Amino acid sequence: MANVGPKPEDLPAPAPSTVTPDVIRRFRGELNRGEDVIDPMTFAGSLPQDRGIAPRIRIGHSKWFNLLWLIPIGFVLLIIGVAVAQGLRNIPAVQSFMSDYPGTSTMPDGAPVGFPAWIGWQHFLNAFFMIFIIRSGAQILTDHPRLYWTRHSTPGKDWFRVQRPVPEDPLWTAKKDSISLPHQVGLPGMRHSIGLARWWHLGVDTLWLANGIIFYILLFITGQWMRLIPLNWDVFPNAISVAIQYLSLNWPTETGWTEYNALQLLAYFITVFIAAPLALITGLGMSPALSTRFHVISSRFSIQVARSLHFLVLCWFLLFIVVHVTLVLCTGALRNLNHMYAGRNDESWIGFWIFALSLVVMIVGWVAATPFTIRHPRVVQRVGYSLIGPAQRLFEHVDTRPGQYTEKDISPYLWHNGQYPQSDEYKRLFDTNFADYRLHIGGLVEHPVELDLTQLRSMAYHEQITQHFCIQGWSGVAKWGGVSMQTILDLVKPTPDAKWVVFYSFGEGPDEGIYYDAHPIEQMGYALTMLAYDMNGESLSYGHGAPLRLRNEVQLGFKMVKWIKGIEFVHDFAEVGGGFGGYNEDHEFFGYRQSI
């Protein structure tokens, strides 16, 4: 929903400008450039380590189940399953069933035999990429260690968490809620290092997807698809037969060179044709640009549903990897490794040594990733952006439209985030209800202005109900009221040289220096880009950015600068702060374009 009031030309003109270049220079002088090497002890404002708790899922309304109990429970169930399966095999009817369905389906005429060389490369590249995807994905999850099934990330309504309940603190922030991971588990393994984790995750995702596209093409060109796709319904009774054989510890004969057994076939089919595409779809479902643009889909398939499904896909991949590796090693390791890596159907050691070499490369990559990231975070930032940046630029160039949500969709809770302003200047303004507040707008504009809240409220009123997407993963819907940025553009008239708009905050970042962020000027004319001074029908609260905050709905939440005191139109943000486009970009290695 969006409402637009009178046109700017129908309203009284603002007071004569008192903005001078000195004001803008003062803002720039309050910035802190950031460092190019990470000190883990001081990173992200010296957040103390917090390991969280064992993973839990909600049972009913208020009960939580500790998932660590699945280890002994699973062990007991496995023993029971073995005993039951062995008993079933002695029943004549089951023996007859297993005779009719031995575990494999007949392959069609012309089906390929054996494994071509490209399968070995695919195995290695897929495993290598998954190391970094899984580790960085775990790091991203710990930045908001809760999952929900509704778009409202309301404390106490999560279905999965690895953190304690949210404390009764009205100014508790999402950043405080993050937890830590060991260096060799998470990537990079530091608390609130989501900026670098996302470069690893999204950057390697592009390589994994490129490898997957090549895999699909070769799969159908060479006919190998017939080995992975069920072609008749008897795959299901055969899969049951194989499950009984595995559980009874009287395993089926391995025939992978010519055809997989039915259970393998279903597992590979789910992994290749369901889980992998679902990983891509659910990943895109968390994009603010796409979700806001394609609201017919995102109204039903919310970011939190996408995030929860994305996590379940991860669980499937982890389960598949563990079971797959176990069976490869326990059902004839040399022959299986020859199949996978050497394209041979014998028990020579060639496949093993190729596998061993690939394992060394994977171990080196695993061990080196975190120290490399700590020493060279700018390299990770730049390479990550070079890989995923083109897609992000493509997504954010789609102007969003209002009308996706109504008042009944407004979230009961919207998380606070960021470091609250503590300066004497801000405290004086807050104590006087911002009576002396002035918004300074200058830089490459024809009419630099200084506006108080009365003047801002006299401008054309813009209202929209939109969803907030935090980079940490939480979301929420709110009604924002204020001034469209298009109204501001019409008022100050940027010069042709103005390409970026920099928003300066009263709030400081965790490493000192005021918070700021840069946005492409073309996005300032989007229908859902505004300066908000109201939230849900009331003036902005202290925690949500009073007196003024930015809304740019094609970007993630950290770019929605709160507590705004100044706006500068510039040609290039490289000359502002550390030159990377914002405070989090300078200090915590986020990206200046973050539409995914």
C-alpha positions as CSV (number, residue, x, y, z in Angstrom):
1,M,0.0,0.0,0.0
2,A,1.3,3.5,-0.8
3,N,-0.4,6.9,-0.6
4,V,0.8,10.1,-2.0
5,G,-0.3,13.5,-0.8
6,P,-0.1,17.0,-2.4
7,K,2.6,17.7,-5.0
8,P,5.8,19.5,-3.8
9,E,5.0,22.6,-5.9
10,D,1.6,22.9,-4.1
11,L,3.3,23.3,-0.7
12,P,5.1,26.2,0.9
13,A,8.8,26.4,0.0
14,P,11.3,25.3,2.7
15,A,13.2,27.9,4.6
16,P,16.2,29.4,2.8
17,S,19.1,27.1,2.8
18,T,21.9,27.4,5.3
19,V,23.7,24.3,4.1
20,T,27.3,24.9,3.2
21,P,30.0,22.5,1.9
22,D,31.5,22.8,5.4
23,V,28.5,20.8,6.9
24,I,29.1,18.0,4.4
25,R,32.8,18.0,5.1
26,R,32.0,17.8,8.8
27,F,30.0,14.6,8.2
28,R,32.9,13.1,6.2
29,G,35.3,14.1,9.0
30,E,33.2,12.0,11.4
31,L,33.7,8.8,9.4
32,N,36.2,6.0,10.2
33,R,37.8,4.3,7.2
34,G,38.1,0.8,8.6
35,E,40.9,-1.7,8.3
36,D,42.0,-4.1,5.6
37,V,43.1,-6.9,8.0
38,I,40.9,-8.4,10.7
39,D,41.8,-8.6,14.3
40,P,39.5,-11.3,15.7
41,M,39.7,-9.7,19.1
42,T,38.2,-6.4,18.0
43,F,36.2,-7.4,15.0
44,A,32.5,-6.2,14.9
45,G,33.0,-4.0,18.0
46,S,34.7,-6.7,20.1
47,L,31.6,-8.8,20.5
48,P,32.2,-11.5,23.2
49,Q,32.0,-15.1,22.2
50,D,28.6,-16.7,22.7
51,R,28.3,-20.4,21.7
52,G,24.5,-20.4,22.0
53,I,22.9,-23.7,23.0
54,A,22.3,-27.1,21.5
55,P,19.9,-27.0,18.6
56,R,16.2,-27.3,19.5
57,I,12.9,-27.6,17.7
58,R,9.6,-26.6,19.1
59,I,7.1,-29.3,20.2
60,G,3.7,-27.9,20.6
61,H,3.2,-24.4,22.0
62,S,6.0,-24.0,24.4
63,K,8.0,-27.3,24.7
64,W,11.4,-27.6,23.1
65,F,13.2,-30.8,22.1
66,N,17.0,-30.9,22.3
67,L,18.1,-32.4,19.0
68,L,21.2,-34.0,20.6
69,W,18.8,-36.6,22.0
70,L,18.6,-37.8,18.4
71,I,22.0,-39.4,18.7
72,P,21.1,-42.0,21.4
73,I,17.5,-42.3,20.1
74,G,18.8,-42.9,16.6
75,F,21.3,-45.5,17.8
76,V,18.5,-47.3,19.6
77,L,16.2,-47.1,16.6
78,L,18.9,-48.4,14.4
79,I,19.4,-51.5,16.6
80,I,15.6,-52.1,16.7
81,G,15.5,-51.6,12.9
82,V,18.3,-54.2,12.4
83,A,16.4,-56.7,14.6
84,V,13.1,-56.1,12.8
85,A,14.7,-56.3,9.4
86,Q,16.4,-59.6,10.2
87,G,13.1,-61.0,11.5
88,L,11.2,-59.9,8.4
89,R,13.7,-61.7,6.1
90,N,12.6,-65.0,7.8
91,I,8.9,-64.5,6.9
92,P,8.0,-66.3,3.7
93,A,5.8,-63.5,2.4
94,V,8.7,-61.1,2.7
95,Q,11.1,-63.5,1.1
96,S,8.6,-63.8,-1.8
97,F,8.3,-60.0,-2.0
98,M,12.1,-59.6,-2.1
99,S,12.4,-62.3,-4.8
100,D,9.9,-60.4,-7.0
101,Y,11.7,-57.1,-6.2
102,P,15.4,-57.8,-5.7
103,G,16.3,-54.1,-5.5
104,T,17.1,-53.0,-9.0
105,S,14.9,-51.9,-11.9
106,T,15.5,-53.0,-15.5
107,M,17.4,-50.3,-17.4
108,P,16.1,-49.2,-20.8
109,D,17.8,-50.3,-24.0
110,G,20.7,-48.0,-24.9
111,A,21.3,-47.1,-21.3
112,P,25.0,-46.2,-20.7
113,V,27.3,-48.6,-18.8
114,G,30.1,-47.3,-16.6
115,F,31.1,-43.8,-15.8
116,P,32.7,-41.3,-18.1
117,A,35.7,-39.2,-17.0
118,W,33.7,-36.0,-16.4
119,I,31.8,-37.8,-13.6
120,G,35.0,-37.9,-11.6
121,W,35.6,-34.2,-12.1
122,Q,32.0,-33.5,-11.1
123,H,32.4,-35.5,-7.9
124,F,35.5,-33.5,-6.9
125,L,34.3,-30.1,-7.8
126,N,30.9,-30.6,-6.2
127,A,32.5,-31.9,-3.0
128,F,35.0,-29.0,-3.0
129,F,32.4,-26.3,-3.4
130,M,30.1,-27.8,-0.9
131,I,32.8,-27.5,1.8
132,F,32.6,-23.7,1.6
133,I,28.9,-23.5,0.9
134,I,28.0,-25.5,4.0
135,R,30.5,-23.9,6.4
136,S,29.6,-20.3,5.3
137,G,25.9,-21.3,5.4
138,A,26.3,-22.4,9.0
139,Q,28.0,-19.1,9.7
140,I,25.1,-17.2,8.2
141,L,22.5,-19.2,10.2
142,T,24.3,-18.3,13.5
143,D,23.9,-14.6,12.8
144,H,20.2,-15.0,13.4
145,P,20.1,-18.5,15.0
146,R,16.3,-18.9,14.8
147,L,13.9,-20.2,12.1
148,Y,10.3,-19.3,11.5
149,W,7.4,-20.5,9.3
150,T,5.8,-17.0,9.1
151,R,7.2,-13.8,7.7
152,H,7.0,-12.3,11.2
153,S,10.2,-13.1,13.1
154,T,8.5,-12.7,16.4
155,P,10.4,-13.9,19.5
156,G,8.9,-17.0,20.9
157,K,7.3,-18.0,17.6
158,D,10.4,-19.7,16.1
159,W,10.3,-23.4,15.4
160,F,14.1,-24.0,15.5
161,R,16.8,-22.2,17.5
162,V,20.4,-22.6,18.7
163,Q,20.1,-19.6,21.0
164,R,18.4,-18.9,24.4
165,P,15.0,-17.2,24.5
166,V,15.1,-13.5,23.7
167,P,15.6,-11.6,26.9
168,E,13.0,-9.1,28.2
169,D,15.0,-6.1,27.0
170,P,13.1,-3.6,24.8
171,L,16.4,-2.5,23.1
172,W,17.7,-6.0,22.5
173,T,19.2,-6.1,19.0
174,A,19.5,-8.9,16.4
175,K,23.3,-8.4,16.5
176,K,23.4,-9.2,20.2
177,D,21.4,-12.3,19.4
178,S,24.0,-13.8,17.1
179,I,26.3,-16.6,18.3
180,S,29.8,-17.9,17.6
181,L,31.2,-20.9,15.8
182,P,34.7,-22.3,16.0
183,H,37.1,-21.1,13.2
184,Q,37.2,-24.5,11.5
185,V,33.4,-25.0,11.6
186,G,32.0,-21.7,10.5
187,L,33.5,-19.7,7.7
188,P,35.2,-17.4,8.8
189,G,34.1,-18.6,12.3
190,M,33.8,-15.2,14.0
191,R,30.7,-13.8,15.6
192,H,28.7,-11.5,13.3
193,S,31.0,-12.1,10.4
194,I,28.0,-12.5,8.0
195,G,29.4,-10.1,5.5
196,L,32.4,-12.3,4.7
197,A,30.3,-15.5,5.1
198,R,27.9,-14.2,2.5
199,W,30.7,-13.6,0.0
200,W,31.9,-17.1,0.5
201,H,28.4,-18.5,0.3
202,L,27.0,-16.5,-2.7
203,G,30.4,-16.5,-4.5
204,V,31.0,-20.2,-4.3
205,D,27.3,-20.8,-5.1
206,T,27.8,-19.2,-8.5
207,L,30.6,-21.7,-9.2
208,W,28.5,-24.6,-7.8
209,L,25.6,-23.6,-10.0
210,A,27.9,-23.2,-13.1
211,N,29.2,-26.7,-12.4
212,G,25.7,-28.0,-12.0
213,I,24.6,-26.5,-15.3
214,I,27.5,-28.3,-17.0
215,F,26.6,-31.5,-15.1
216,Y,23.0,-31.3,-16.3
217,I,24.1,-30.7,-19.9
218,L,26.5,-33.6,-19.9
219,L,24.0,-35.8,-18.1
220,F,21.5,-35.5,-20.9
221,I,23.9,-35.5,-23.8
222,T,25.6,-38.7,-22.7
223,G,22.4,-40.5,-21.6
224,Q,23.6,-40.8,-18.0
225,W,20.3,-39.3,-16.9
226,M,18.7,-42.8,-17.3
227,R,20.7,-43.9,-14.3
228,L,19.4,-41.1,-12.1
229,I,15.7,-40.8,-13.0
230,P,13.1,-43.4,-12.0
231,L,11.5,-44.7,-15.3
232,N,8.9,-47.0,-13.8
233,W,6.8,-47.4,-10.6
234,D,8.6,-50.6,-9.5
235,V,11.4,-48.5,-8.1
236,F,9.4,-48.0,-4.9
237,P,8.8,-51.7,-4.0
238,N,12.4,-52.3,-5.0
239,A,13.6,-49.4,-2.7
240,I,11.7,-51.1,0.2
241,S,13.4,-54.3,-0.6
242,V,16.8,-52.6,-0.6
243,A,16.1,-50.9,2.7
244,I,15.3,-54.3,4.3
245,Q,18.5,-55.7,2.9
246,Y,20.6,-52.8,4.3
247,L,18.9,-52.8,7.7
248,S,19.3,-56.6,8.1
249,L,23.0,-56.2,7.4
250,N,22.8,-58.6,4.5
251,W,23.5,-55.9,2.0
252,P,22.5,-56.1,-1.7
253,T,25.0,-56.9,-4.3
254,E,26.7,-53.7,-5.6
255,T,25.9,-53.2,-9.3
256,G,26.7,-49.5,-9.6
257,W,28.8,-49.9,-12.8
258,T,25.7,-50.9,-14.8
259,E,22.8,-49.6,-12.6
260,Y,22.1,-48.3,-9.1
261,N,19.8,-50.1,-6.7
262,A,16.4,-48.5,-6.3
263,L,17.2,-46.8,-3.0
264,Q,20.4,-45.2,-4.5
265,L,18.4,-44.2,-7.5
266,L,15.8,-42.4,-5.4
267,A,18.5,-40.7,-3.2
268,Y,20.4,-39.5,-6.3
269,F,17.2,-38.3,-8.0
270,I,16.1,-36.3,-4.9
271,T,19.6,-34.8,-4.5
272,V,20.1,-33.8,-8.2
273,F,16.7,-32.9,-9.4
274,I,14.8,-31.8,-6.2
275,A,17.3,-30.7,-3.5
276,A,19.7,-28.8,-5.7
277,P,17.1,-26.8,-7.6
278,L,15.3,-26.2,-4.3
279,A,18.5,-24.8,-2.8
280,L,18.6,-22.2,-5.7
281,I,14.9,-21.4,-5.5
282,T,14.8,-20.9,-1.7
283,G,18.0,-18.9,-1.8
284,L,16.4,-16.5,-4.3
285,G,13.3,-16.5,-2.1
286,M,15.3,-14.6,0.5
287,S,16.1,-11.7,-1.9
288,P,14.4,-8.4,-1.0
289,A,14.4,-7.2,-4.6
290,L,12.8,-10.3,-6.0
291,S,10.4,-10.8,-3.1
292,T,9.2,-7.2,-3.3
293,R,8.9,-7.3,-7.1
294,F,7.2,-10.7,-7.5
295,H,4.8,-10.2,-4.6
296,V,2.2,-12.7,-6.0
297,I,4.7,-15.4,-5.1
298,S,6.4,-13.9,-2.1
299,S,3.0,-13.2,-0.4
300,R,2.6,-16.9,0.0
301,F,6.2,-18.1,-0.1
302,S,7.7,-15.7,2.4
303,I,11.4,-15.2,3.2
304,Q,11.0,-17.2,6.4
305,V,9.5,-20.2,4.6
306,A,12.3,-19.9,2.1
307,R,14.9,-19.7,4.9
308,S,13.5,-22.7,6.8
309,L,13.3,-24.8,3.6
310,H,16.8,-23.7,2.7
311,F,17.9,-25.0,6.1
312,L,16.1,-28.3,5.5
313,V,17.8,-28.7,2.1
314,L,21.1,-28.3,4.0
315,C,20.1,-31.0,6.4
316,W,19.3,-33.3,3.4
317,F,22.7,-32.6,1.8
318,L,24.5,-33.4,5.1
319,L,22.5,-36.6,5.6
320,F,23.2,-37.6,2.0
321,I,26.9,-36.9,2.3
322,V,27.2,-39.0,5.5
323,V,25.3,-42.0,4.2
324,H,26.8,-41.8,0.7
325,V,30.4,-41.7,1.9
326,T,29.7,-44.5,4.5
327,L,28.3,-46.8,1.9
328,V,31.0,-46.0,-0.7
329,L,33.6,-47.1,1.8
330,C,31.7,-50.1,3.2
331,T,30.4,-51.7,0.1
332,G,33.7,-52.2,-1.8
333,A,35.8,-49.0,-1.4
334,L,38.4,-49.7,-4.1
335,R,35.8,-50.7,-6.8
336,N,33.5,-47.8,-5.9
337,L,36.4,-45.2,-5.9
338,N,37.5,-46.6,-9.3
339,H,33.9,-46.0,-10.5
340,M,33.8,-42.5,-9.2
341,Y,37.3,-41.2,-10.0
342,A,39.0,-43.5,-12.5
343,G,36.2,-44.7,-14.7
344,R,37.2,-48.3,-14.2
345,N,35.3,-51.4,-13.0
346,D,38.1,-53.2,-11.1
347,E,39.7,-53.2,-7.6
348,S,43.0,-51.5,-8.5
349,W,44.3,-48.6,-6.4
350,I,44.1,-46.0,-9.1
351,G,40.8,-44.6,-8.0
352,F,41.9,-44.5,-4.4
353,W,45.0,-42.5,-5.1
354,I,43.1,-40.0,-7.2
355,F,40.5,-39.7,-4.4
356,A,43.3,-39.3,-1.9
357,L,44.8,-36.5,-3.9
358,S,41.5,-34.8,-4.2
359,L,41.0,-35.2,-0.4
360,V,44.3,-33.5,0.3
361,V,43.1,-30.5,-1.9
362,M,39.8,-30.4,0.0
363,I,41.5,-30.6,3.4
364,V,44.0,-27.8,2.5
365,G,41.0,-25.7,1.3
366,W,39.1,-26.3,4.5
367,V,42.0,-25.5,6.8
368,A,43.2,-22.4,4.8
369,A,39.8,-20.7,4.3
370,T,39.5,-19.1,7.7
371,P,43.1,-17.8,8.1
372,F,43.0,-16.5,4.5
373,T,39.8,-14.7,5.1
374,I,41.2,-13.1,8.3
375,R,44.3,-11.9,6.6
376,H,42.8,-10.9,3.2
377,P,39.1,-9.9,3.8
378,R,39.2,-7.3,1.0
379,V,40.2,-10.1,-1.4
380,V,37.2,-12.1,-0.3
381,Q,35.0,-9.1,-0.5
382,R,36.1,-8.1,-4.1
383,V,36.2,-11.7,-5.5
384,G,32.8,-12.5,-3.9
385,Y,31.3,-9.4,-5.5
386,S,32.9,-10.1,-8.9
387,L,31.1,-13.5,-8.8
388,I,27.7,-12.6,-7.5
389,G,27.6,-8.8,-8.2
390,P,26.2,-9.0,-11.8
391,A,23.2,-10.9,-10.6
392,Q,22.6,-8.4,-7.7
393,R,22.8,-5.5,-10.1
394,L,20.3,-7.2,-12.4
395,F,17.8,-7.8,-9.6
396,E,17.9,-4.3,-8.1
397,H,17.2,-2.6,-11.4
398,V,13.6,-3.7,-11.3
399,D,11.4,-0.9,-9.8
400,T,9.1,-2.3,-7.1
401,R,5.4,-1.5,-6.9
402,P,3.2,-0.9,-3.8
403,G,0.2,-2.9,-2.7
404,Q,1.7,-6.2,-1.6
405,Y,0.6,-5.9,2.1
406,T,-2.3,-4.4,4.1
407,E,-2.5,-3.4,7.7
408,K,-3.6,-6.9,8.8
409,D,-0.1,-8.1,7.6
410,I,1.8,-5.8,9.9
411,S,4.2,-7.8,12.2
412,P,3.6,-7.7,16.0
413,Y,7.3,-7.3,16.5
414,L,10.1,-5.8,14.4
415,W,13.6,-6.4,15.7
416,H,15.9,-3.5,16.7
417,N,19.3,-3.5,15.2
418,G,22.4,-1.4,14.9
419,Q,24.3,0.6,17.5
420,Y,22.2,3.2,19.1
421,P,23.3,6.8,19.0
422,Q,24.8,8.0,22.2
423,S,26.3,11.4,21.3
424,D,25.4,14.5,23.3
425,E,24.1,16.1,20.1
426,Y,21.6,13.3,19.6
427,K,20.6,13.2,23.3
428,R,19.8,16.9,23.3
429,L,17.6,16.5,20.2
430,F,15.8,13.5,21.6
431,D,15.1,15.2,24.9
432,T,13.5,18.2,23.1
433,N,11.4,15.9,20.8
434,F,13.7,16.9,17.9
435,A,12.5,20.5,18.0
436,D,15.9,21.7,16.8
437,Y,16.5,18.8,14.4
438,R,17.7,19.7,10.9
439,L,18.2,17.5,7.9
440,H,21.1,18.7,5.8
441,I,20.9,17.9,2.1
442,G,23.8,19.0,-0.1
443,G,26.5,17.9,-2.4
444,L,25.9,17.7,-6.2
445,V,22.5,19.4,-6.1
446,E,21.3,22.7,-7.5
447,H,19.4,23.6,-4.3
448,P,21.0,22.4,-1.1
449,V,18.6,22.7,1.8
450,E,18.2,22.4,5.5
451,L,14.8,21.0,6.6
452,D,13.3,20.6,10.1
453,L,10.7,18.0,10.9
454,T,7.8,20.5,10.5
455,Q,8.9,21.2,6.9
456,L,9.4,17.5,6.2
457,R,5.9,16.8,7.5
458,S,4.4,19.5,5.3
459,M,5.7,17.8,2.2
460,A,3.7,15.3,0.1
461,Y,2.9,12.5,2.5
462,H,4.0,9.0,1.4
463,E,2.8,5.8,3.1
464,Q,3.7,2.2,2.3
465,I,3.4,-1.2,4.0
466,T,6.4,-3.2,3.1
467,Q,8.5,-6.1,4.4
468,H,11.9,-5.5,6.0
469,F,14.7,-8.0,5.0
470,C,17.7,-8.0,7.4
471,I,21.0,-9.4,6.1
472,Q,21.0,-11.6,9.3
473,G,17.8,-13.4,8.1
474,W,15.0,-11.9,10.2
475,S,12.1,-10.1,8.6
476,G,8.9,-8.2,9.4
477,V,6.2,-6.1,7.9
478,A,5.6,-2.5,9.0
479,K,3.7,0.6,7.8
480,W,6.0,3.5,7.0
481,G,5.0,7.1,6.7
482,G,7.1,10.0,5.5
483,V,8.4,11.6,2.4
484,S,9.1,9.9,-0.9
485,M,12.7,10.3,-2.0
486,Q,11.3,11.4,-5.4
487,T,9.9,14.4,-3.6
488,I,13.4,15.2,-2.2
489,L,14.9,14.8,-5.7
490,D,12.3,17.2,-7.1
491,L,13.2,19.7,-4.3
492,V,17.0,19.7,-4.5
493,K,17.4,18.8,-8.2
494,P,20.6,16.7,-8.4
495,T,23.1,17.7,-11.0
496,P,23.9,15.2,-13.9
497,D,27.2,14.3,-12.2
498,A,25.3,12.9,-9.1
499,K,25.4,9.1,-9.3
500,W,25.2,8.1,-5.7
501,V,23.3,9.3,-2.6
502,V,25.1,9.0,0.8
503,F,23.0,9.0,4.0
504,Y,24.7,10.0,7.3
505,S,23.5,8.9,10.7
506,F,23.7,10.3,14.2
507,G,24.6,6.7,15.3
508,E,28.1,5.5,15.4
509,G,29.3,2.1,14.2
510,P,30.9,-0.4,16.6
511,D,34.4,0.6,15.5
512,E,33.7,4.3,16.1
513,G,32.9,6.9,13.4
514,I,29.4,7.7,12.3
515,Y,27.3,5.2,10.4
516,Y,26.6,5.9,6.7
517,D,25.6,4.1,3.5
518,A,25.5,4.9,-0.2
519,H,22.7,4.1,-2.7
520,P,22.5,4.4,-6.5
521,I,20.7,7.6,-7.4
522,E,18.4,5.7,-9.8
523,Q,16.9,3.8,-6.8
524,M,15.9,7.1,-5.2
525,G,13.2,7.5,-7.7
526,Y,11.7,4.1,-7.1
527,A,8.1,3.9,-5.9
528,L,9.0,2.4,-2.5
529,T,12.1,4.5,-1.6
530,M,11.3,7.0,1.1
531,L,12.4,8.9,4.2
532,A,10.2,7.6,7.0
533,Y,9.4,9.5,10.2
534,D,6.4,7.4,11.1
535,M,6.1,3.7,11.8
536,N,2.7,1.9,12.2
537,G,0.9,5.2,12.6
538,E,3.2,6.7,15.3
539,S,6.4,8.7,15.2
540,L,9.5,6.6,14.9
541,S,10.8,5.2,18.1
542,Y,14.4,5.6,19.4
543,G,15.2,2.0,18.6
544,H,13.8,2.1,15.1
545,G,15.6,5.2,13.9
546,A,14.0,8.4,15.3
547,P,13.6,11.0,13.9
548,L,14.2,9.9,10.3
549,R,15.2,6.7,8.5
550,L,15.6,5.5,5.0
551,R,13.4,2.8,3.3
552,N,14.8,1.3,0.0
553,E,12.9,-1.9,-0.4
554,V,15.2,-3.5,-3.0
555,Q,18.0,-3.6,-0.5
556,L,18.8,-5.4,2.7
557,G,18.1,-3.8,6.1
558,F,21.6,-2.6,7.0
559,K,21.5,-0.2,4.1
560,M,18.3,1.5,5.5
561,V,20.2,4.1,7.5
562,K,18.5,5.1,10.8
563,W,18.8,8.3,12.8
564,I,19.6,10.3,9.6
565,K,21.2,13.7,10.0
566,G,22.5,14.4,6.5
567,I,22.2,13.4,2.8
568,E,24.9,14.0,0.3
569,F,24.7,13.5,-3.5
570,V,28.1,12.4,-4.9
571,H,29.6,11.2,-8.2
572,D,31.4,8.3,-6.6
573,F,31.4,6.9,-3.1
574,A,35.0,5.9,-3.4
575,E,35.9,9.3,-1.9
576,V,33.7,8.8,1.2
577,G,34.8,7.0,4.3
578,G,36.8,3.9,3.5
579,G,35.6,4.0,-0.1
580,F,33.5,0.8,-0.1
581,G,30.0,2.4,0.0
582,G,29.1,2.3,3.6
583,Y,30.1,1.7,7.2
584,N,29.5,-2.0,7.2
585,E,31.1,-2.2,3.8
586,D,34.2,-0.5,5.2
587,H,34.4,-2.3,8.5
588,E,32.6,-5.7,8.2
589,F,33.1,-6.2,4.5
590,F,29.5,-6.1,3.4
591,G,28.6,-5.3,-0.2
592,Y,27.4,-1.9,-1.5
593,R,24.8,-3.7,-3.6
594,Q,22.9,-6.2,-1.6
595,S,19.6,-7.1,-3.4
596,I,20.1,-10.9,-2.6
